[in-house]
Amino acid sequence: MKITPVLLGLSLAAAGISLAAAQDASTSSIPAVLTITREYVKPYKAGMAHDKTETAFAAAFRKGNYPAYYIGLNSMSGRSRALYLTSYASFAEWEKDTKVIAKNPALNADLEHVGLADGDLLDQLDSVVFTYDAELSYHSHADVSHARYFELTAFHVRPGKSKEWHMVSKMYRDLMDQANPDAHWAMFDVAYGADGGSYVSLTAINSMAEIDQANAAFGKVFEAAGGPDGWDKIDKAFGDAVDTYHSELFSVNPRQSYVSEDWIKADDFWKPKPAKAGAESAAAKPAKPAPAAKPGS
């Protein structure tokens, strides 16, 4: 994870918990600025090898008292990759945090050392910066400390179709008011690092059963739209506004995350137990030599 600093297609998932800053659960709020660092991991390098380097990054940040926490996610669909979500109250706060590194030679050295090892595992690295869009969000929540998965739905609005995008987004939110007012998501608009018109809606999921529940709830949304004719109207409006969109599923990896002590104390998930001696798989152990054959056998 580097300090560097994807995207609702109104995915029609009818339930979820919106992303919040990876800060203390008691003080968390929807971030005004969200950076997503994306690492494309080489095939078969996304397991313990990547955990090892990312754990070293987190240890370096903790040792250096770095103030900006982040959540590490590993892909469950699409290309092998890891995402690191860092939240800030403002761009000024982001600048303040980066100066902490600039003024700490020991932390700089630790990050460079770990970065060289991590780089050997990667095919590609990039970062995108987003800002929170309250108007396009729906019942945004702040605390995601118990999330175990994230759904990210990427989409791109056609040039000159921002008005239509806001219109169809409101149509969908109105459906939620009728069919599933408990639904909620946080919407972010690209600021740097991607084409204009890119957005990201992030949904945190405590268990995968929530995905089943969201899919089952879609029938109510369809009915609220007025059946096939009403849904066709919304579908056409969406197609007029958006040219591409897709969803991806990620799991939260505590070994690749850097979170506050409050999160760690509140939930053991954020403090994975080290592997016990002798717990290696049988396949990893050297084979036991076969006993020597007895004379004449």
DRENDO-1510 file (C-alpha; in Angstrom, 1 decimal, always signed):
<recs>
REC; n; res; u; v; w
REC; 1; MET; +0.0; +0.0; +0.0 .
REC; 2; LYS; +1.5; +3.3; -1.1 .
REC; 3; ILE; +0.6; +6.7; +0.2 .
REC; 4; THR; -0.8; +7.9; -3.1 .
REC; 5; PRO; -3.3; +8.9; -3.2 .
REC; 6; VAL; -13.9; +1.9; -9.9 .
REC; 7; LEU; -17.2; +3.0; -10.3 .
REC; 8; LEU; -23.4; +2.8; -8.8 .
REC; 9; GLY; -24.2; +1.9; -12.1 .
REC; 10; LEU; -27.2; +2.2; -9.9 .
REC; 11; SER; -26.3; -1.5; -9.6 .
REC; 12; LEU; -29.9; -2.1; -8.6 .
REC; 13; ALA; -28.7; -3.8; -5.5 .
REC; 14; ALA; -31.5; -2.9; -3.2 .
REC; 15; ALA; -29.6; -2.9; +0.1 .
REC; 16; GLY; -26.2; -2.0; +1.6 .
REC; 17; ILE; -24.1; +0.0; +3.9 .
REC; 18; SER; -22.2; +3.0; +2.5 .
REC; 19; LEU; -18.4; +3.5; +2.8 .
REC; 20; ALA; -17.0; +5.7; +5.6 .
REC; 21; ALA; -13.6; +6.9; +6.6 .
REC; 22; ALA; -11.4; +4.2; +8.1 .
REC; 23; GLN; -11.1; +6.2; +11.3 .
REC; 24; ASP; -12.3; +5.6; +14.8 .
REC; 25; ALA; -15.8; +4.2; +14.7 .
REC; 26; SER; -16.9; +6.7; +17.3 .
REC; 27; THR; -15.9; +9.8; +15.2 .
REC; 28; SER; -16.2; +8.5; +11.7 .
REC; 29; SER; -18.1; +10.4; +9.1 .
REC; 30; ILE; -18.6; +10.3; +5.3 .
REC; 31; PRO; -15.3; +11.4; +3.8 .
REC; 32; ALA; -15.2; +14.5; +1.6 .
REC; 33; VAL; -12.2; +13.1; -0.2 .
REC; 34; LEU; -11.6; +9.4; -1.0 .
REC; 35; THR; -8.4; +8.0; -2.6 .
REC; 36; ILE; -8.4; +4.5; -4.1 .
REC; 37; THR; -5.0; +3.0; -4.7 .
REC; 38; ARG; -5.2; -0.1; -7.0 .
REC; 39; GLU; -2.6; -2.7; -7.2 .
REC; 40; TYR; -2.8; -5.4; -9.9 .
REC; 41; VAL; -1.0; -8.4; -8.4 .
REC; 42; LYS; +0.8; -10.9; -10.5 .
REC; 43; PRO; -0.9; -14.3; -10.9 .
REC; 44; TYR; -0.5; -16.5; -7.8 .
REC; 45; LYS; +1.2; -13.6; -5.9 .
REC; 46; ALA; -2.0; -12.4; -4.2 .
REC; 47; GLY; -1.8; -14.7; -1.1 .
REC; 48; MET; +0.7; -14.8; +1.7 .
REC; 49; ALA; +3.4; -13.1; -0.3 .
REC; 50; HIS; +1.3; -10.0; -0.7 .
REC; 51; ASP; +0.0; -10.2; +2.8 .
REC; 52; LYS; +3.6; -10.1; +4.1 .
REC; 53; THR; +4.5; -6.9; +2.3 .
REC; 54; GLU; +1.2; -5.2; +3.1 .
REC; 55; THR; +1.5; -6.1; +6.7 .
REC; 56; ALA; +5.0; -4.5; +6.7 .
REC; 57; PHE; +3.5; -1.3; +5.2 .
REC; 58; ALA; +0.9; -1.2; +8.0 .
REC; 59; ALA; +3.6; -1.8; +10.6 .
REC; 60; ALA; +5.7; +1.0; +9.2 .
REC; 61; PHE; +2.8; +3.4; +9.3 .
REC; 62; ARG; +1.9; +2.4; +12.9 .
REC; 63; LYS; +5.5; +2.8; +14.0 .
REC; 64; GLY; +5.6; +6.2; +12.4 .
REC; 65; ASN; +2.3; +7.3; +13.9 .
REC; 66; TYR; +0.9; +8.0; +10.5 .
REC; 67; PRO; -2.6; +9.6; +11.0 .
REC; 68; ALA; -4.4; +8.4; +7.8 .
REC; 69; TYR; -5.9; +5.0; +8.1 .
REC; 70; TYR; -7.0; +2.8; +5.2 .
REC; 71; ILE; -8.9; -0.4; +4.4 .
REC; 72; GLY; -7.4; -3.1; +2.2 .
REC; 73; LEU; -9.6; -5.1; -0.2 .
REC; 74; ASN; -8.9; -8.1; -2.3 .
REC; 75; SER; -10.7; -8.9; -5.5 .
REC; 76; MET; -13.2; -11.8; -5.6 .
REC; 77; SER; -14.1; -11.0; -9.3 .
REC; 78; GLY; -12.3; -9.6; -12.3 .
REC; 79; ARG; -8.5; -9.4; -12.4 .
REC; 80; SER; -6.4; -10.2; -9.4 .
REC; 81; ARG; -6.0; -6.9; -7.6 .
REC; 82; ALA; -6.1; -5.1; -4.2 .
REC; 83; LEU; -7.6; -1.8; -3.4 .
REC; 84; TYR; -6.7; +0.5; -0.6 .
REC; 85; LEU; -9.3; +3.1; +0.5 .
REC; 86; THR; -8.1; +6.2; +2.3 .
REC; 87; SER; -10.5; +8.9; +3.5 .
REC; 88; TYR; -9.9; +12.6; +4.3 .
REC; 89; ALA; -12.1; +15.4; +5.6 .
REC; 90; SER; -10.6; +17.7; +3.0 .
REC; 91; PHE; -7.7; +18.1; +0.5 .
REC; 92; ALA; -6.0; +20.3; +3.2 .
REC; 93; GLU; -6.1; +17.3; +5.6 .
REC; 94; TRP; -4.6; +15.1; +2.9 .
REC; 95; GLU; -1.8; +17.6; +2.4 .
REC; 96; LYS; -1.2; +17.7; +6.2 .
REC; 97; ASP; -0.9; +13.9; +6.4 .
REC; 98; THR; +1.5; +13.7; +3.5 .
REC; 99; LYS; +3.8; +16.2; +5.3 .
REC; 100; VAL; +4.0; +13.7; +8.2 .
REC; 101; ILE; +5.9; +11.3; +5.8 .
REC; 102; ALA; +8.1; +14.1; +4.4 .
REC; 103; LYS; +9.2; +15.1; +7.9 .
REC; 104; ASN; +9.9; +11.5; +9.0 .
REC; 105; PRO; +13.1; +10.1; +7.3 .
REC; 106; ALA; +12.8; +6.8; +9.2 .
REC; 107; LEU; +9.3; +6.3; +7.9 .
REC; 108; ASN; +10.4; +7.2; +4.4 .
REC; 109; ALA; +13.1; +4.6; +4.5 .
REC; 110; ASP; +10.8; +1.9; +5.8 .
REC; 111; LEU; +8.3; +2.6; +3.1 .
REC; 112; GLU; +10.9; +2.6; +0.4 .
REC; 113; HIS; +12.3; -0.7; +1.6 .
REC; 114; VAL; +8.9; -2.4; +1.8 .
REC; 115; GLY; +7.9; -0.8; -1.5 .
REC; 116; LEU; +10.7; -2.5; -3.4 .
REC; 117; ALA; +9.6; -5.9; -2.1 .
REC; 118; ASP; +5.9; -5.2; -2.8 .
REC; 119; GLY; +6.7; -3.9; -6.3 .
REC; 120; ASP; +8.1; -7.3; -7.3 .
REC; 121; LEU; +4.6; -8.8; -6.8 .
REC; 122; LEU; +2.8; -6.3; -9.0 .
REC; 123; ASP; +2.0; -5.9; -12.6 .
REC; 124; GLN; +0.5; -2.4; -12.4 .
REC; 125; LEU; -0.3; +0.3; -9.9 .
REC; 126; ASP; -2.6; +3.4; -10.1 .
REC; 127; SER; -4.6; +5.8; -8.0 .
REC; 128; VAL; -7.9; +7.7; -8.4 .
REC; 129; VAL; -9.2; +10.6; -6.2 .
REC; 130; PHE; -12.9; +11.1; -5.6 .
REC; 131; THR; -15.1; +13.6; -3.8 .
REC; 132; TYR; -18.3; +12.7; -2.0 .
REC; 133; ASP; -21.5; +13.6; -3.8 .
REC; 134; ALA; -24.2; +14.0; -1.2 .
REC; 135; GLU; -27.0; +14.6; -3.8 .
REC; 136; LEU; -26.4; +11.3; -5.6 .
REC; 137; SER; -26.0; +9.3; -2.3 .
REC; 138; TYR; -28.8; +7.7; -0.4 .
REC; 139; HIS; -29.1; +7.5; +3.4 .
REC; 140; SER; -25.3; +7.3; +3.7 .
REC; 141; HIS; -23.9; +5.7; +6.8 .
REC; 142; ALA; -20.5; +6.2; +8.4 .
REC; 143; ASP; -19.4; +3.1; +10.3 .
REC; 144; VAL; -18.0; +0.2; +8.2 .
REC; 145; SER; -15.9; -1.3; +10.9 .
REC; 146; HIS; -17.8; -4.6; +10.8 .
REC; 147; ALA; -17.8; -4.9; +7.0 .
REC; 148; ARG; -16.3; -8.0; +5.5 .
REC; 149; TYR; -17.0; -7.4; +1.8 .
REC; 150; PHE; -17.4; -4.4; -0.5 .
REC; 151; GLU; -19.3; -4.1; -3.7 .
REC; 152; LEU; -18.0; -1.5; -6.1 .
REC; 153; THR; -20.0; -0.6; -9.2 .
REC; 154; ALA; -18.2; +1.4; -11.8 .
REC; 155; PHE; -19.9; +3.5; -14.4 .
REC; 156; HIS; -19.2; +6.4; -16.8 .
REC; 157; VAL; -21.7; +9.1; -17.6 .
REC; 158; ARG; -21.9; +10.1; -21.3 .
REC; 159; PRO; -20.4; +13.5; -22.1 .
REC; 160; GLY; -23.1; +16.2; -21.9 .
REC; 161; LYS; -25.5; +13.9; -20.0 .
REC; 162; SER; -24.9; +15.0; -16.4 .
REC; 163; LYS; -28.4; +16.4; -16.2 .
REC; 164; GLU; -29.9; +13.1; -17.4 .
REC; 165; TRP; -27.7; +11.1; -14.9 .
REC; 166; HIS; -29.0; +13.2; -12.0 .
REC; 167; MET; -32.5; +12.7; -13.2 .
REC; 168; VAL; -32.3; +8.9; -13.4 .
REC; 169; SER; -30.5; +8.8; -10.1 .
REC; 170; LYS; -33.4; +10.7; -8.5 .
REC; 171; MET; -35.9; +8.3; -10.1 .
REC; 172; TYR; -34.1; +5.4; -8.5 .
REC; 173; ARG; -33.9; +7.0; -5.1 .
REC; 174; ASP; -37.6; +7.7; -5.3 .
REC; 175; LEU; -38.1; +4.0; -5.9 .
REC; 176; MET; -36.1; +3.2; -2.9 .
REC; 177; ASP; -38.3; +5.5; -0.8 .
REC; 178; GLN; -41.3; +3.3; -1.8 .
REC; 179; ALA; -39.7; -0.1; -2.0 .
REC; 180; ASN; -36.7; -0.2; +0.3 .
REC; 181; PRO; -36.1; +2.9; +2.4 .
REC; 182; ASP; -33.5; +1.0; +4.4 .
REC; 183; ALA; -31.2; +0.9; +1.4 .
REC; 184; HIS; -28.2; +3.2; +1.5 .
REC; 185; TRP; -25.0; +4.0; -0.5 .
REC; 186; ALA; -22.3; +6.6; -0.8 .
REC; 187; MET; -21.6; +8.1; -4.2 .
REC; 188; PHE; -18.3; +9.7; -5.2 .
REC; 189; ASP; -17.4; +11.8; -8.2 .
REC; 190; VAL; -13.9; +11.5; -9.8 .
REC; 191; ALA; -11.6; +14.5; -9.2 .
REC; 192; TYR; -8.3; +13.2; -10.4 .
REC; 193; GLY; -6.9; +10.0; -12.1 .
REC; 194; ALA; -9.8; +8.9; -14.3 .
REC; 195; ASP; -12.0; +10.2; -17.2 .
REC; 196; GLY; -14.5; +12.9; -16.3 .
REC; 197; GLY; -17.9; +11.5; -15.8 .
REC; 198; SER; -16.6; +8.6; -13.7 .
REC; 199; TYR; -18.4; +7.8; -10.5 .
REC; 200; VAL; -18.1; +5.2; -7.8 .
REC; 201; SER; -20.7; +3.8; -5.5 .
REC; 202; LEU; -19.4; +1.8; -2.6 .
REC; 203; THR; -21.5; -0.7; -0.6 .
REC; 204; ALA; -20.0; -2.3; +2.5 .
REC; 205; ILE; -21.4; -5.8; +3.3 .
REC; 206; ASN; -21.3; -7.5; +6.7 .
REC; 207; SER; -22.1; -11.0; +5.2 .
REC; 208; MET; -22.7; -12.3; +1.8 .
REC; 209; ALA; -26.3; -13.2; +2.9 .
REC; 210; GLU; -27.0; -9.5; +2.4 .
REC; 211; ILE; -26.3; -9.9; -1.3 .
REC; 212; ASP; -29.0; -12.6; -1.5 .
REC; 213; GLN; -31.4; -10.3; +0.4 .
REC; 214; ALA; -30.6; -7.4; -1.9 .
REC; 215; ASN; -31.4; -9.6; -5.0 .
REC; 216; ALA; -34.6; -10.8; -3.4 .
REC; 217; ALA; -35.7; -7.3; -2.7 .
REC; 218; PHE; -35.5; -6.3; -6.3 .
REC; 219; GLY; -39.0; -7.5; -7.0 .
REC; 220; LYS; -40.4; -4.8; -4.8 .
REC; 221; VAL; -38.3; -2.2; -6.7 .
REC; 222; PHE; -39.7; -3.5; -10.0 .
REC; 223; GLU; -43.2; -3.3; -8.7 .
REC; 224; ALA; -42.7; +0.3; -7.4 .
REC; 225; ALA; -41.5; +1.3; -10.8 .
REC; 226; GLY; -44.9; +0.2; -12.2 .
REC; 227; GLY; -44.0; -3.1; -13.7 .
REC; 228; PRO; -42.4; -3.7; -17.2 .
REC; 229; ASP; -43.6; -0.4; -18.7 .
REC; 230; GLY; -42.4; +1.7; -15.8 .
REC; 231; TRP; -39.1; -0.2; -15.6 .
REC; 232; ASP; -38.5; +0.2; -19.3 .
REC; 233; LYS; -38.8; +4.0; -18.8 .
REC; 234; ILE; -36.1; +4.0; -16.1 .
REC; 235; ASP; -33.9; +1.6; -18.1 .
REC; 236; LYS; -34.0; +3.8; -21.1 .
REC; 237; ALA; -33.3; +6.9; -19.1 .
REC; 238; PHE; -30.3; +5.1; -17.5 .
REC; 239; GLY; -29.0; +4.0; -21.0 .
REC; 240; ASP; -29.3; +7.6; -22.3 .
REC; 241; ALA; -27.2; +8.9; -19.4 .
REC; 242; VAL; -24.6; +6.1; -18.9 .
REC; 243; ASP; -22.4; +4.5; -21.5 .
REC; 244; THR; -20.6; +1.8; -19.4 .
REC; 245; TYR; -21.0; +0.3; -15.9 .
REC; 246; HIS; -20.0; -2.9; -14.1 .
REC; 247; SER; -19.8; -4.3; -10.6 .
REC; 248; GLU; -17.0; -6.0; -8.7 .
REC; 249; LEU; -16.9; -7.8; -5.4 .
REC; 250; PHE; -14.0; -7.5; -2.9 .
REC; 251; SER; -13.3; -9.1; +0.5 .
REC; 252; VAL; -11.8; -7.0; +3.3 .
REC; 253; ASN; -8.3; -8.1; +4.3 .
REC; 254; PRO; -7.3; -7.1; +7.8 .
REC; 255; ARG; -3.7; -8.0; +7.1 .
REC; 256; GLN; -3.6; -5.4; +4.4 .
REC; 257; SER; -5.4; -2.7; +6.3 .
REC; 258; TYR; -4.2; +0.0; +8.6 .
REC; 259; VAL; -7.0; +0.9; +11.1 .
REC; 260; SER; -7.2; +2.7; +14.4 .
REC; 261; GLU; -6.6; +1.1; +17.8 .
REC; 262; ASP; -10.3; +1.6; +18.6 .
REC; 263; TRP; -11.3; -0.6; +15.7 .
REC; 264; ILE; -8.8; -3.3; +16.7 .
REC; 265; LYS; -10.0; -3.3; +20.4 .
REC; 266; ALA; -13.6; -3.4; +19.3 .
REC; 267; ASP; -13.3; -6.3; +16.8 .
REC; 268; ASP; -10.8; -9.1; +16.8 .
REC; 269; PHE; -11.2; -9.3; +13.0 .
REC; 270; TRP; -8.8; -6.4; +12.7 .
REC; 271; LYS; -6.1; -8.2; +14.6 .
REC; 272; PRO; -5.5; -11.5; +12.8 .
REC; 273; LYS; -3.8; -14.2; +14.9 .
REC; 274; PRO; -0.4; -15.2; +13.6 .
REC; 275; ALA; -0.1; -18.7; +12.3 .
REC; 276; LYS; +0.9; -21.2; +15.0 .
REC; 277; ALA; +4.0; -23.2; +14.8 .
REC; 278; GLY; +3.3; -26.5; +13.1 .
REC; 279; ALA; +0.1; -25.2; +11.5 .
REC; 280; GLU; +1.5; -25.3; +8.0 .
REC; 281; SER; -0.3; -27.4; +5.5 .
REC; 282; ALA; +1.0; -31.0; +5.0 .
REC; 283; ALA; +1.8; -30.1; +1.4 .
REC; 284; ALA; +4.3; -27.5; +2.7 .
REC; 285; LYS; +6.2; -29.9; +4.9 .
REC; 286; PRO; +9.0; -32.1; +3.7 .
REC; 287; ALA; +8.0; -35.7; +3.2 .
REC; 288; LYS; +9.0; -38.1; +6.0 .
REC; 289; PRO; +11.6; -40.5; +4.7 .
REC; 290; ALA; +10.3; -44.0; +4.3 .
REC; 291; PRO; +11.8; -46.6; +6.6 .
REC; 292; ALA; +14.7; -48.6; +5.2 .
REC; 293; ALA; +13.8; -51.9; +3.8 .
REC; 294; LYS; +14.8; -54.9; +5.9 .
REC; 295; PRO; +17.3; -57.3; +4.4 .
REC; 296; GLY; +15.6; -60.0; +2.4 .
REC; 297; SER; +12.3; -58.2; +2.2 .
</recs>
